[in-house]
């Protein structure tokens, strides 16, 4: 189902910030049923945090 997902390794802070900004914008535009609290909860889950 998710065969197009690419794991990003060795990403720098600038690129990570840009990727997360795009992700945040896309989620907020397409998931209007999520509250800000839901969004923050999802954003800060362990699997979404980068080990930098």
Secondary structure, 3 states (H helix, E strand, C coil): CCCCCCCCCCCCHHHHHHHHHHHHHHHHHHCCCCCHHHHHHHHCCHHHCCCC
